[in-house]
């Protein structure tokens, strides 16, 4: 939603300022220049990326209509779920959670957290490493290294659309100049039509530079930035899970382990010590009930 609100502000500010100085919107309607700029940008995008990058960018566009929701509320749910799993494993042994992590969709414990169940990235990350912890055959250092490698791989893979769109944004002003130069060439070739007509043709040509810069910094770059923020949020969530699991694996009690995870969060989403303690207490009371 914020993306589209931002687009409206960009369009309103640009066109509003143009109209305030007496500009005419009809002059900005240059389909030929839009074809040159957008067509060249799409062509360069196709030429500069492989099939995987193009497909990943298309999927990223499809996700822009909904918010990932990696907020404080979801962090509290992740921490609560991990606390329950680690507490049961500490009290009854790691095999006590084996059935839950092998079949989370049918687990009564996971059923309390439908938002997590609907997120395959988080569910796979949690259950995969809990399975390795249940097996008991991995050194903590090796498991932590494996987590870091997976998070790094995830980060690089999900940033592919960011790099692709940033490259397109960097090229749009140049394609705008190309369209403007071609318009100027056409204007100079029509110099015999008189000064008035020549002025109109040059003005039309300059619209290309305007459109290239506006599309780059007003439309494409914000999309790349939005995807980048979503990647950072997902990576931070995975890092929080990693810290909690590693703290448990190194012998810390579940309540201390989730405190490690709390400290790994950004301050904007990080619950206070008292908030987390109250949340854990509620989970304990609910379990006791």
C-alpha positions in Angstrom: 0.0 0.0 0.0 2.8 2.4 0.9 4.4 1.8 -2.5 1.3 2.9 -4.4 0.8 5.9 -2.0 4.4 6.9 -2.7 3.7 6.6 -6.5 0.7 8.9 -6.1 2.8 11.4 -4.2 5.5 11.3 -6.9 3.0 11.8 -9.7 1.0 14.5 -7.9 4.1 16.5 -6.9 5.7 16.3 -10.3 2.6 17.2 -12.3 1.3 19.6 -9.7 4.5 21.6 -9.8 4.5 21.5 -13.6 1.0 22.8 -13.8 1.7 25.6 -11.2 4.2 27.2 -13.6 1.7 27.0 -16.5 2.8 23.8 -18.1 0.5 21.8 -20.4 0.1 18.1 -19.7 -0.5 17.3 -23.4 3.2 18.1 -24.1 4.2 15.3 -21.7 2.3 12.7 -23.6 5.0 11.3 -25.9 4.2 7.6 -26.7 7.2 7.3 -29.0 9.6 8.4 -26.3 8.0 6.0 -23.8 8.4 3.2 -26.3 12.1 4.0 -26.8 12.8 4.3 -23.0 10.7 1.4 -21.7 11.4 -0.9 -24.6 15.1 -0.4 -24.3 15.0 -0.9 -20.5 13.1 -4.2 -20.9 15.4 -5.3 -23.7 18.5 -4.5 -21.6 16.9 -6.4 -18.6 16.3 -9.5 -20.7 19.8 -9.3 -22.2 21.5 -8.8 -18.9 19.8 -11.6 -16.9 19.3 -15.3 -17.2 16.0 -17.2 -16.9 16.3 -17.7 -13.2 16.9 -14.0 -12.5 13.9 -13.0 -14.8 11.7 -15.5 -13.1 12.8 -14.4 -9.6 12.1 -10.8 -10.5 8.6 -11.6 -11.7 7.8 -13.5 -8.5 9.1 -10.5 -6.5 6.6 -8.2 -8.3 3.7 -10.6 -7.5 4.5 -10.3 -3.7 4.4 -6.5 -3.7 0.6 -6.5 -3.2 0.9 -8.0 0.3 2.9 -7.2 3.4 5.3 -9.9 4.6 4.2 -9.0 8.2 7.6 -9.6 9.8 6.6 -7.4 12.7 6.8 -7.5 16.5 3.7 -9.6 16.7 5.2 -12.3 14.5 8.5 -12.2 16.3 6.6 -12.9 19.6 4.9 -15.8 18.0 8.2 -17.3 16.7 9.8 -16.8 20.1 6.7 -18.4 21.8 6.8 -21.4 19.5 10.5 -22.0 20.0 10.1 -21.7 23.7 7.4 -24.4 23.7 9.4 -26.7 21.5 12.6 -26.3 23.5 10.9 -26.6 26.8 9.2 -29.9 25.8 12.5 -31.1 24.5 14.4 -30.2 27.7 11.8 -31.8 29.9 10.9 -34.9 27.9 13.9 -35.3 25.6 14.4 -34.3 22.0 12.4 -37.2 20.7 9.3 -35.7 22.3 9.1 -33.1 19.6 10.0 -35.3 16.7 6.4 -36.0 15.6 5.6 -32.2 15.8 8.4 -31.2 13.6 7.9 -34.1 11.1 4.3 -33.2 10.7 3.8 -29.6 11.7 0.5 -29.3 9.8 -1.1 -31.9 12.1 0.7 -30.8 15.3 -1.5 -29.3 18.0 1.4 -27.3 19.1 2.0 -25.7 15.7 -1.7 -25.3 15.2 -1.6 -22.4 17.8 0.5 -20.5 15.3 -1.3 -20.4 12.0 0.7 -17.4 10.7 3.9 -19.4 11.0 2.3 -22.4 9.4 1.5 -20.3 6.4 5.1 -19.1 6.0 7.1 -22.0 4.3 10.4 -20.2 4.6 10.2 -19.9 8.4 8.6 -23.3 8.9 11.3 -25.1 6.8 14.1 -23.3 8.6 12.8 -24.1 12.0 11.8 -27.8 11.4 15.0 -28.6 9.4 17.3 -27.6 12.1 15.2 -29.1 14.9 15.4 -32.4 13.0 19.2 -32.1 13.0 19.1 -31.3 16.7 16.9 -34.4 17.3 19.4 -36.6 15.5 22.0 -35.5 18.0 24.9 -36.2 15.6 26.0 -32.7 14.7 28.6 -30.6 16.5 27.1 -27.2 17.6 29.8 -25.4 15.7 29.0 -27.3 12.5 25.3 -26.7 12.9 25.8 -22.9 13.4 28.1 -22.8 10.3 25.4 -24.6 8.3 22.8 -22.1 9.4 24.9 -19.2 8.5 25.6 -20.6 5.1 21.9 -21.2 4.5 21.0 -17.6 5.6 23.7 -16.2 3.3 22.5 -18.3 0.4 18.9 -17.2 1.0 20.0 -13.5 1.2 21.9 -13.7 -2.1 19.1 -15.6 -3.9 16.4 -13.2 -2.8 18.5 -10.1 -3.6 18.7 -11.1 -7.3 15.6 -9.0 -8.2 17.0 -6.1 -6.3 20.2 -6.1 -8.3 18.3 -6.6 -11.6 15.9 -3.7 -10.9 18.7 -1.5 -9.7 20.5 -2.0 -13.0 17.3 -1.1 -14.9 16.9 2.0 -12.8 20.5 3.0 -13.4 20.0 2.6 -17.2 16.6 4.5 -17.5 18.1 8.0 -17.4 20.5 7.0 -20.1 17.7 5.6 -22.2 15.9 8.9 -21.6 18.9 10.8 -23.0 18.9 8.4 -26.0 15.2 9.2 -26.7 15.9 13.0 -26.2 18.8 12.9 -28.6 16.8 11.1 -31.2 14.1 13.7 -30.8 16.6 16.5 -31.2 17.9 14.8 -34.4 14.4 14.7 -35.7 13.9 18.4 -34.8 17.1 19.5 -36.5 16.1 17.5 -39.6 12.9 19.5 -39.6 14.5 23.0 -39.3 13.0 24.1 -42.5 9.5 24.1 -40.9 10.1 27.3 -39.0 11.2 28.4 -35.6 7.9 27.8 -33.9 7.7 24.2 -35.1 11.3 23.6 -34.3 10.7 24.8 -30.7 7.8 22.3 -30.3 9.9 19.4 -31.6 12.8 20.2 -29.3 10.4 20.5 -26.3 8.9 17.1 -27.2 12.4 15.7 -27.4 13.4 17.0 -23.9 10.4 15.0 -22.4 12.5 11.9 -23.0 15.1 13.0 -20.4 12.4 13.9 -18.0 10.6 10.5 -18.4 13.9 8.5 -18.0 14.8 10.2 -14.8 11.3 10.1 -13.3 10.8 6.4 -14.1 14.2 5.5 -12.7 14.1 7.3 -9.3 10.3 7.7 -8.9 9.1 4.2 -9.8 11.7 1.5 -10.3 14.2 2.3 -7.6 11.5 2.4 -4.9 10.4 -1.1 -5.9 14.0 -2.4 -5.6 14.3 -0.7 -2.2 11.0 -2.3 -1.0 12.2 -5.7 -2.0 15.5 -5.1 -0.3 13.7 -4.2 3.0 11.7 -7.4 2.8 14.9 -9.4 2.3 16.4 -7.8 5.4 13.3 -8.5 7.4 13.3 -12.2 6.4 17.1 -12.5 7.1 16.7 -10.9 10.6 13.9 -13.4 11.4 16.1 -16.3 10.4 19.0 -14.9 12.4 16.7 -14.6 15.5 15.8 -18.3 15.1 19.4 -19.3 14.7 20.5 -17.5 17.8 17.7 -19.1 19.9 18.5 -22.6 18.6 22.2 -22.2 19.1 21.7 -20.9 22.7 19.6 -24.0 23.5 22.1 -26.3 21.9 24.9 -24.8 24.0 23.0 -25.7 27.2 21.0 -22.6 28.0 17.5 -22.9 29.4 14.6 -22.1 27.0 13.8 -18.9 28.8 17.4 -17.7 28.5 17.7 -18.9 24.9 14.7 -16.8 23.8 16.3 -13.8 25.5 19.3 -14.3 23.2 16.9 -14.2 20.3 15.2 -11.0 21.6 18.6 -9.3 21.7 19.2 -10.2 18.0 16.2 -8.1 16.8 16.1 -4.6 15.5 15.0 -2.1 18.1 11.8 -1.3 16.1 10.5 -4.8 16.6 12.3 -5.9 19.7 10.0 -6.6 22.7 11.2 -5.3 26.0 12.5 -7.8 28.7 9.3 -7.4 30.6 7.1 -8.0 27.5 9.0 -11.2 26.7 8.9 -12.4 30.2 5.1 -11.8 30.4 4.7 -13.5 27.1 6.6 -16.6 28.3 4.6 -16.6 31.5 1.4 -16.6 29.6 2.6 -19.6 27.5 3.6 -21.5 30.7 0.2 -20.8 32.3 -1.6 -21.9 29.1 0.4 -25.1 29.0 -0.2 -25.8 32.7 -3.9 -25.2 32.1 
